[in-house]
Amino acid sequence: MSDEIEFKLTEDEAWVLFEFVRRFSDTDRLSIEDQAEQRALWNLCCIFEKTLHRAQDNSYEEFIAQRRDRLRDEL
């Protein structure tokens, strides 16, 4: 597996994101039901933008495809 990345969330962000992901897990539907979910997702995106770095040796699309391949369950 790849290197681990650590980041911090507020307890409120963690609970709101947990509920968002739990609801998706139960329903297979992604939908914003409260503006707080949107805010928590924006905050998480900002954390990722500050934390994640990649080499510029291939296109972003190739890079994401490789990461998806590595993360996907084996058949």
PyMOL commands that set and color helices and strands:
alter all, ss='L'
color gray80, all
select helices_A, chain A and resi 11-27+35-51+60-71
alter helices_A, ss='H'
color red, helices_A
deselect
rebuild
show_as cartoon
